[in-house]
Amino acid sequence: MRLRKPIQFLIPLLLILTTLSISGCVDDVERTDWAFEKTQLDDMNDRGYKGEGIIIGIVDTGVNIKHPDLKHMKIIAWKDFINGRSEPYDDKGHGTHVAGIIAADGELDGGAPKGSFVIAKAIGESEGSDQDVGDAIDFCVDQGADVICLSLGGANELLNLGDDTAQASRDAVNQGVMVVAAAGNDGEKDDGEVGNPAFVRGVIAVGAVDKKLKIASFSSRGDNDGPTPLPFDGRRDPDKKPEVVGPGVKIRSTYKGDDYATASGTSQAAPFVAAGVALILEAHPQYKRDGASGGHSYAVEKVKDAIMKGAYKCPGQETPHDDHYGYGLFRAADSSDKL
């Protein structure tokens, strides 16, 4: 066994994270089992669904494909909007942490490891823009993504996401793509709205809970009664914000080099839902963007309606919708059974 020096980092780039604890050796790695169990990703895996035939887009800081748990990833398209490099990489680690929750297969297991992946690097060491993120979303759509994971909605100084990101997300939804976005991490200084692009009507906004299913203090809440930044007349079910919550506190996943990290944020909650949506589409391919018999927007709304009905009501949440918990904890198997 090759030991690695234990280190700690703070990552201010995308979302407000707790201090990351980086494992010093493989024996230190322990999967966050409760998160996969409570979201029923394990149940869907046991049914034989692991993402096969589903294309998953990840817009983030890239991915470390040299990590032993990610070497198997079937990356069908890659684009670096920051440095123009031709091979996948990740100079920050955030995208690799997100990818591991979905795709890991090794010391850790992700929720949809047999999916095909489109990876777009839209954030770098000190670069990133609204246009880069919007273009990256468009790239994922053009490459055939059925699901896009956007862990981009937190408080940060680097990204000032605006119309390009929001419009690209709307366009993706209108083409039948299931877009999953972090609700944001401004809960402790809450402005009363989820972040961009989570606020877009057809996007699935994901808040964060801990192991006891208590809302994380940092998780952004929605404002469904007041004015919204949407060109629509208010929000109706199943599009109230956030739609669901997912595990987002002390989540173990892949990181730089051969390392593993524990992190917290709605960045971590979003990929649990993205993986689960991929499994739902695998089980019900008629709702994929290339198979929707009732129209693309119809398919997205049908899946979102099933997610709303399949959500688990967390202790203390208001029903039928809570501005912090949404419709409840995302549960992949129960949602799949509602279709």
N, C-alpha and C positions, 0 to 999 in steps of 0.2 A: 504494500500500500504506500502510495506516494503522498507524504504530508504536504499541505499547503498552509502557508502562514495565515492565521486568522487576522482579518482586517475589518474595519467598519467605515462606512461612507454615509454622507448625506447627499441625496440627489434632489436638487431644487428644480430640475429642468421642467418636468411636465406637471406633476401633481405633488401636493404636500405629502411626503412620505415620512414614516417613522424611520429612525436610524436603521440602515440595513445591516443585518448580521450575516457575514460571509463565512461559509463553512470552511474549516481548516483541513478536513479530510472527508473522504467518501462516507466513513462511518458516522459522520455528523449529520448526514442528510436524512431527513425524515419528512415524508410526504404529509401535506396538510389534509389528512384523510377526511376530517369533518366537513371540509368545504365541498369535496366531491360527493360525499354522501348526502349532505343536506340539499344540494342542488340536483340530486338524482342523476348526475353524470355517470356515476358508477352503475346505477340501475340500467341506464341506456346502454352502457358498454356490455353489461351482462346479457342484454337482449341481442347483442351482436352488432350494435351500431357504434362505429368509431370514426365516422367522418368520411368513409370511402365514397368517392364520386362527388364530393362537395368541394367547391373551390372557396377558400377562405382568404380574404385580404386583410393584411395588417399594415396600417399606416402608423409609423412610429420612428424610432431611432435606428432601425435596422434589425438584424438578427445575427447572432454568433453561430454560424453553422458548423463551426469546429468543436462546439461543445459536445461531449460524448452523448448527451441525451437528445441532441437535435440533429445529429449527423444523418439520420434517416429521413429528415423532412423532404417531402417532394415539393420543391420550389419550382413552379412552372413559369414564373415571371418575377423579375427583380428590376427595380429602377432606383437609382440614387439621385435624388433631386438636390442634394447638397454638394457632393464632391464629384459626381459623375463616374464613380468607380464601377467596374463591370461585374465584380463578384460581391456577394452579400457579406456584410460585416456590421459590427455594432460598436461604436466608440464610446457609447454611454452606458449600455447595459439595460436600459429601461425596456426597449423593444424585445430583448432576449428574455427578460423576466415575464413579459406579457405572453410571448410566444410559447414559453415553457408550460404555462397553465393550459394552453390549448393543445400543444403538440408533443410534449416531452414523451420519450420512450426509453427508459434506462433506469437509473437510480430513482428517478421520479417518473410518474406517468401522468400525461395530460389527458384532457377530456376527449379530444378528437385527433389522435395521432396519425390516422390514416387519411386525413384530408390532403388535398392539394393546396398549395399556398402561393399567393401573390404577395410579395413583400415590397413595400415602398418606403424608402428612407426619406422622411420629410423634415427631420430635425437632426441637427448635428451638435458639435461642441458648443458653438455660439451662434449658429445659424438656424433659421427657420422662419417661415412667413405664412401668412394667410393664403397667398397664392400657391406656395409650395404644397401646403396641405390640401387645398382644393384640387390642384393638379394631380396629386397623389391619389386622391379618392377617384378622380376620373380615370386614372390609369388602372386602378383595381377593377373598375366597372368595365373598361375596354378589354381587360384580360379575362373577363368571364366570371368575376367573383359572384358567388351566391350570398355570401355573408361578408361584411367588412367590420373589423374591430378597430375602434378609435378611442384609445385611452389618452385623450387630449384635453379633457374638459376642466382641468384644475387651474388653481391660481399659479401664475408663473410670470416672470418678467420677460422671457424670451418670445413667447408666442402671443400675438394679439389677433386672435382668430376673428374673422369678420364675414363679409358677404360671400367671398369666394368659397370658404369652407361650408357655410350654410347652404349655398346654392348647389354646390357639388353633392352635398348630402341629400338635398331634395331631389335632384336629378337621379341619383342612385336609387332612391326609394321608388320614384316614378317608373324606373325600369325593372322593378321587382326585386331589387337587392335588399336584403335584410341588413340594415345598418345599426350597429350596436355601439353606443358611446358612453363614456364615463360621465356621470352627472356633474362631477366637479367636487372640489375639496374646499369650498369656502364656507362650510357650515358654521365655523366658529366666528366668522365675521360676515354672516349671511346677508346677501343682497336680495334674497327672496326669489331667486331663479336658478335653474340648472344652467350649466355652461353651454357654450357653442361647440359642437353642433347638436348636443343632447336636446336642446330646446326645439329643434325642428320636429314638426308634427309626426311624421312617419318614422322617425328614428326611435330606437328603444333606448331610453335614458336609464342608466343603472347607478343606483346608490350603493352604499356599503354598510354591511353589518359585521358584527364580531361572532365568535363561536356560540354565544348565547342568543344570537339573533337580535341583539340590541343595536340600534342605529349607531354608527360611528359618529363621534362628535364633529368630525371634519366633513361629513357627507352633505352635499348641497341639497336643499329642498326646492321644490317647485312652487310656483305661484299660479294656481289654476283658476283663481277667482278674479284676479286683477288683470290689467293690461299685459299683453305678452309681446315679444318681438316678432311674432308670427303674422303673416298676412292672412289670417283666418279669424273667424268670429268666435274666439274662445276655443277651449279644448273639451272634447267629449271622449267618452270611453271608446276604444281602449288606448287613447292617446294622451291621457293626463300624465303629468310629469312629477317625479320620475315614474316610469312604468313599473319597474321592479327594483329590488335590491339583490345583491349577491355578496359572497364572502370577500371582505376587503381588509381584514385586520390580521396581521402576522401570517402572511401567506408565503410559503416556501416555493421557490422556483429557480430556474436556471439563470445564469449571470455571465459575466465576462470570464474569459479563459475557460478553465474547467470548474469554475466555482458555482456555488448556489447561494442565493440570498433570500432573506426574509424581509418583506416590505408590506406596507399598508397604504391604502388609497383606493379611490374609486377606479383608478387605473387597474388595480388587481381584480376588482369585482367585474368589470366589463368583459374580460376574456372568459370567465366562467359562463356568462350568458351567451357570448358568441359561440363558444364550443357547444353549448346546449342547443342553440338554434341550428347549428350545423347538423347535429344528430337528429333533430326533429325533421329537417329537410331530407335527410337520408331516409328516414322512416316514411316520409310523405313527399316523394319527389314531385308530385303534381303541383306542389306549391313553390318549387324552384322557379327562378326567373325565366328559364327556358321551357317550363312545362306548365305554366299557369293557364288553365283553360278558361278561367273567369276574368282574365285581365291581370296585369301586374299589380296595380294598386289593390285590387280585390284580394290577391294572394297575400300581400303584406298585411293587410288588415285582418284577414282570416287567421294568420299565424299569430299576430299580436292579440287578437281576441282570445285565442286558445291560451296564450301565455298569461293573459289577465285572469282567465277562469281557472288556470292550473296553479296560480301563485298561492303560496302558503301564507296565511295570516300570522304575522309575527306578534309576540306578546306585546300588548300595549298599543298596537297600531289602530288608527281609525279605519273604519270600513264604510263604504266599499273602497275608498281611496284615501291615502294619507300623503300629505305633502312631503314627508320624509321617506316613508317606506314604500310609497306607490301602492300597487295592488298587493304587494307582499313579496316574500322570498321567491325568486325564480326556481321552478322545479321542472326539469326537462321531461321526465317521464309522464307526470300528471298533465303537463301542457300537451305533449304528444297525443295523449289519450283523448284530449278534447277535440282533436281534428277528425 
